[in-house]
Amino acid sequence: MSLCTAEFPFATRGKSKGQPPITPPALAIALFGHNQWNIHLLDLLLTAAGMAALWRICGRLADRFAANLAVIFYLLWYWGLGYWHAAQPDASLGVFQLLALNLLLGNEKTIARWRMALAGGCLAIATLYKPPFAACLLGMAPAAWIGERKFQARIVSLLAGIAGFALPLALMVIWFAYRRALHDLWEIQFIFNVQVHRSTNVPSFMEFVHAVLWFFQEKGAIFLISCVCVGLAYLLQNRRRDFWIVLIVLCVDFACVLMQQKFFPYHWIAMYGPLALLAGLAGFRVKSGA
């Protein structure tokens, strides 16, 4: 790959995604050699990090039973997709979303500024995979606003999250500018992608409905909807700030699937983290009657 041979990818090959999606394959080749399992081993390591974050989130919001249940659901859904849908960029950005949620959720009072900054950085890395996921930054608003009593403290907390979000993006732009490939980045990420999506046939309303129904039926419609409702109700009743953060991230993930208009099975993976979290909380509420 071009990264392994010191070539610059955007100047030497066409690629419609950002830098992160092509970095893991290059890293896997550098670490484990040229073979068919290197990227899946790296994906396993990323998945383990995401599961550790998910387990900690559920442990703080509920108990170990909920944490174990959430991890089991995520792995069943993710690995249930099969070999060809594993190690996709959507899975990697979903891990960074979980790392961000681990920093934001389950805090008893205010969220420390360093947590806000690191969470913003994790969301920025997810954004570099696929730019529309930048809308997850909206989850910073309730994270900063609910819990802080003074208006000035709210603004400072929000700015910490925005600064953390801006840093990886700024470093990426500086790196591209240094390699004299900023124009290539702009052409491919914005001009090319926008023109391609404009030129393709937009799915009809019924095609959107069919894709959404497929996802819910594939996961068990009644079960999944029940988990979402019960899990969100638990958060709304006990942790209002966490409720809004999870709801915003889940809605952004869902909107990004619709925006891509392809409805490939792996496009839904980013939603698995928030859904597994809600499933774990729903199991906890049913078990304890909370």
C-alpha positions as CSV (number, residue, x, y, z in Angstrom):
1,M,0.0,0.0,0.0
2,S,1.0,3.6,-0.6
3,L,1.3,4.3,3.1
4,C,3.7,1.5,3.6
5,T,5.9,2.6,0.7
6,A,6.0,6.3,1.8
7,E,3.9,7.4,-1.1
8,F,1.0,9.8,-0.5
9,P,-2.3,8.0,-1.0
10,F,-4.4,10.9,-2.2
11,A,-1.8,12.0,-4.7
12,T,-1.2,8.4,-6.1
13,R,-4.6,6.6,-5.9
14,G,-8.2,7.4,-5.9
15,K,-10.0,7.0,-2.6
16,S,-13.3,8.4,-1.6
17,K,-12.8,8.1,2.2
18,G,-10.5,10.0,4.5
19,Q,-7.2,9.0,5.9
20,P,-8.3,6.7,8.8
21,P,-10.0,4.1,6.7
22,I,-6.8,3.4,4.8
23,T,-4.5,3.7,7.8
24,P,-5.6,0.5,9.6
25,P,-4.9,-1.7,6.6
26,A,-1.5,-0.2,6.2
27,L,-0.8,-0.6,9.9
28,A,-2.0,-4.2,9.8
29,I,0.3,-5.0,6.9
30,A,3.2,-3.3,8.7
31,L,2.6,-5.2,11.9
32,F,1.5,-8.6,10.7
33,G,2.6,-8.9,7.1
34,H,0.8,-9.4,3.8
35,N,-1.9,-12.0,4.4
36,Q,-5.7,-12.3,4.6
37,W,-6.1,-12.2,8.4
38,N,-4.0,-9.1,9.4
39,I,-6.8,-6.6,9.1
40,H,-9.1,-8.9,11.0
41,L,-6.6,-9.3,13.9
42,L,-6.4,-5.5,14.1
43,D,-10.2,-5.3,14.0
44,L,-10.3,-7.8,16.9
45,L,-8.0,-5.5,18.9
46,L,-10.2,-2.5,18.2
47,T,-13.4,-4.5,19.0
48,A,-11.8,-5.5,22.3
49,A,-11.2,-1.8,23.1
50,G,-14.8,-0.9,22.2
51,M,-16.1,-3.8,24.3
52,A,-14.1,-2.6,27.3
53,A,-15.6,0.9,26.9
54,L,-19.1,-0.5,26.5
55,W,-18.6,-2.7,29.6
56,R,-17.5,0.2,31.7
57,I,-20.3,2.4,30.6
58,C,-23.0,-0.2,31.5
59,G,-21.2,-1.0,34.7
60,R,-21.4,2.6,35.8
61,L,-25.0,3.1,34.6
62,A,-26.3,-0.2,36.0
63,D,-24.3,-3.3,37.0
64,R,-22.2,-6.1,35.7
65,F,-25.2,-8.0,34.5
66,A,-26.1,-5.1,32.2
67,A,-22.5,-4.7,31.1
68,N,-22.1,-8.4,30.2
69,L,-25.5,-8.4,28.4
70,A,-24.5,-5.4,26.4
71,V,-21.2,-6.9,25.3
72,I,-22.9,-10.2,24.3
73,F,-25.5,-8.4,22.2
74,Y,-22.9,-6.3,20.4
75,L,-20.7,-9.3,19.6
76,L,-23.6,-11.4,18.4
77,W,-24.8,-8.6,16.1
78,Y,-21.4,-7.7,14.8
79,W,-19.9,-11.1,14.3
80,G,-23.2,-12.4,13.1
81,L,-22.8,-10.3,10.0
82,G,-20.0,-12.7,8.8
83,Y,-16.5,-12.4,7.4
84,W,-17.2,-10.0,4.6
85,H,-18.8,-7.3,6.8
86,A,-16.1,-7.4,9.4
87,A,-13.2,-4.9,9.7
88,Q,-15.1,-2.2,7.9
89,P,-14.6,1.6,8.6
90,D,-18.0,1.7,10.2
91,A,-16.9,-0.7,12.9
92,S,-13.8,1.3,13.6
93,L,-15.6,4.6,13.9
94,G,-18.2,2.9,16.1
95,V,-15.4,1.9,18.5
96,F,-14.3,5.6,18.7
97,Q,-17.8,6.6,19.4
98,L,-17.9,4.1,22.3
99,L,-14.7,5.5,23.6
100,A,-16.2,9.0,23.5
101,L,-19.4,7.7,25.3
102,N,-17.2,6.1,27.9
103,L,-15.8,9.5,28.8
104,L,-19.2,11.3,28.8
105,L,-21.6,8.8,30.3
106,G,-22.1,7.7,33.9
107,N,-20.5,10.8,35.6
108,E,-22.3,11.7,38.8
109,K,-22.0,15.4,38.7
110,T,-20.2,17.6,36.2
111,I,-18.0,16.1,33.4
112,A,-14.3,17.0,33.8
113,R,-12.9,19.3,31.1
114,W,-10.3,16.8,30.1
115,R,-13.0,14.2,29.6
116,M,-14.8,16.6,27.3
117,A,-11.7,17.3,25.4
118,L,-10.8,13.6,24.9
119,A,-14.3,12.7,24.0
120,G,-14.2,15.5,21.3
121,G,-11.0,14.0,20.0
122,C,-12.5,10.5,19.7
123,L,-15.5,11.9,17.9
124,A,-13.2,13.8,15.5
125,I,-11.4,10.5,14.6
126,A,-14.8,8.9,13.9
127,T,-15.6,12.0,11.8
128,L,-12.3,11.5,9.8
129,Y,-13.6,8.0,8.8
130,K,-16.9,9.5,7.5
131,P,-17.5,13.3,7.8
132,P,-21.3,13.2,8.3
133,F,-20.7,11.6,11.7
134,A,-19.4,15.1,12.8
135,A,-23.0,15.7,13.8
136,C,-22.3,13.5,16.9
137,L,-20.7,16.6,18.3
138,L,-24.2,17.8,19.1
139,G,-24.0,15.3,22.0
140,M,-21.5,17.7,23.6
141,A,-24.3,20.2,24.3
142,P,-26.2,18.3,26.9
143,A,-22.9,17.0,28.3
144,A,-21.8,20.5,29.0
145,W,-25.1,22.1,29.8
146,I,-26.8,19.6,32.1
147,G,-24.9,19.4,35.4
148,E,-23.0,22.7,35.2
149,R,-24.8,25.4,37.2
150,K,-23.0,28.5,36.1
151,F,-23.3,29.7,32.5
152,Q,-19.6,30.5,32.2
153,A,-18.7,26.9,33.4
154,R,-21.1,25.5,30.7
155,I,-19.4,27.5,28.0
156,V,-15.9,26.6,29.1
157,S,-16.9,22.9,29.2
158,L,-18.4,23.1,25.8
159,L,-15.4,24.8,24.4
160,A,-13.1,22.1,25.8
161,G,-15.1,19.5,23.9
162,I,-15.0,21.6,20.7
163,A,-11.2,22.1,21.1
164,G,-10.7,18.4,21.5
165,F,-12.7,17.8,18.4
166,A,-10.9,20.4,16.4
167,L,-7.3,19.3,17.2
168,P,-7.3,16.0,15.2
169,L,-9.0,17.7,12.3
170,A,-6.4,20.5,12.4
171,L,-3.5,18.1,12.5
172,M,-4.9,16.2,9.5
173,V,-5.3,19.4,7.5
174,I,-1.7,20.5,8.4
175,W,-0.3,17.1,7.4
176,F,-2.1,17.2,4.1
177,A,-0.9,20.8,3.5
178,Y,2.7,19.8,4.4
179,R,2.5,17.0,1.8
180,R,1.1,19.3,-0.8
181,A,-2.1,17.2,-1.1
182,L,-4.7,19.5,0.5
183,H,-6.2,20.0,-2.9
184,D,-6.5,16.3,-3.5
185,L,-8.2,15.9,-0.1
186,W,-10.7,18.6,-1.0
187,E,-11.4,17.3,-4.4
188,I,-12.0,13.7,-3.3
189,Q,-13.7,14.3,0.1
190,F,-16.1,17.1,-0.9
191,I,-16.2,17.7,-4.7
192,F,-16.1,14.0,-5.8
193,N,-18.4,12.6,-3.1
194,V,-21.0,15.3,-3.4
195,Q,-21.1,14.9,-7.2
196,V,-21.4,11.1,-7.0
197,H,-24.2,11.3,-4.5
198,R,-26.0,13.9,-6.6
199,S,-25.6,11.8,-9.8
200,T,-26.9,8.5,-8.3
201,N,-30.6,7.7,-8.1
202,V,-32.0,8.6,-4.8
203,P,-33.9,5.7,-3.2
204,S,-37.6,6.1,-3.1
205,F,-39.4,6.5,0.2
206,M,-40.5,2.9,0.2
207,E,-36.9,1.8,-0.4
208,F,-35.9,3.7,2.7
209,V,-38.7,2.0,4.6
210,H,-37.8,-1.4,3.4
211,A,-34.1,-0.9,4.4
212,V,-35.1,0.2,7.9
213,L,-37.6,-2.7,8.3
214,W,-34.9,-5.1,7.1
215,F,-32.6,-3.9,9.9
216,F,-35.2,-4.2,12.6
217,Q,-36.5,-7.6,11.4
218,E,-32.9,-8.9,11.1
219,K,-32.3,-8.0,14.7
220,G,-35.8,-9.0,15.9
221,A,-38.1,-6.0,15.6
222,I,-40.2,-6.4,18.7
223,F,-37.2,-7.2,20.8
224,L,-35.0,-4.3,19.5
225,I,-37.7,-1.7,19.7
226,S,-38.6,-2.8,23.3
227,C,-34.9,-2.6,24.3
228,V,-34.6,0.9,22.9
229,C,-37.8,2.1,24.6
230,V,-37.0,0.5,28.0
231,G,-33.4,1.5,27.9
232,L,-34.1,5.1,27.0
233,A,-36.9,5.3,29.6
234,Y,-34.4,4.1,32.3
235,L,-31.9,6.8,31.3
236,L,-34.6,9.5,31.2
237,Q,-35.8,8.5,34.6
238,N,-32.4,8.2,36.3
239,R,-29.8,10.0,34.2
240,R,-31.3,12.8,32.1
241,R,-28.0,14.1,30.7
242,D,-27.0,10.6,29.6
243,F,-30.4,10.1,28.0
244,W,-29.9,13.1,25.7
245,I,-26.3,12.1,24.8
246,V,-27.2,8.6,23.9
247,L,-30.3,9.7,22.0
248,I,-28.4,12.3,19.9
249,V,-25.6,9.8,19.0
250,L,-28.1,7.1,18.1
251,C,-30.2,9.5,15.9
252,V,-27.0,10.7,14.1
253,D,-25.9,7.2,13.5
254,F,-29.3,6.3,12.0
255,A,-29.4,9.5,9.9
256,C,-25.9,8.7,8.5
257,V,-27.1,5.2,7.4
258,L,-30.0,6.8,5.5
259,M,-27.7,9.5,4.1
260,Q,-25.4,7.0,2.5
261,Q,-28.3,5.5,0.6
262,K,-26.7,2.1,0.1
263,F,-28.0,0.2,3.2
264,F,-25.1,-2.3,3.2
265,P,-25.3,-4.4,6.3
266,Y,-22.0,-3.0,7.7
267,H,-23.4,0.6,7.4
268,W,-25.5,-0.2,10.5
269,I,-22.6,-1.2,12.7
270,A,-22.0,2.2,14.1
271,M,-25.5,1.9,15.7
272,Y,-24.6,-1.4,17.5
273,G,-22.8,0.4,20.4
274,P,-25.7,2.6,21.5
275,L,-28.2,-0.2,20.8
276,A,-26.3,-2.7,22.8
277,L,-26.0,-0.2,25.6
278,L,-29.7,0.3,25.7
279,A,-30.3,-3.5,25.5
280,G,-28.1,-4.0,28.5
281,L,-29.9,-1.3,30.4
282,A,-33.3,-2.8,29.4
283,G,-32.1,-6.2,30.8
284,F,-31.1,-4.5,34.0
285,R,-34.4,-2.8,34.4
286,V,-36.4,-6.0,33.8
287,K,-34.2,-7.9,36.2
288,S,-34.3,-5.3,39.0
289,G,-37.7,-3.7,38.3
290,A,-35.9,-0.3,38.5
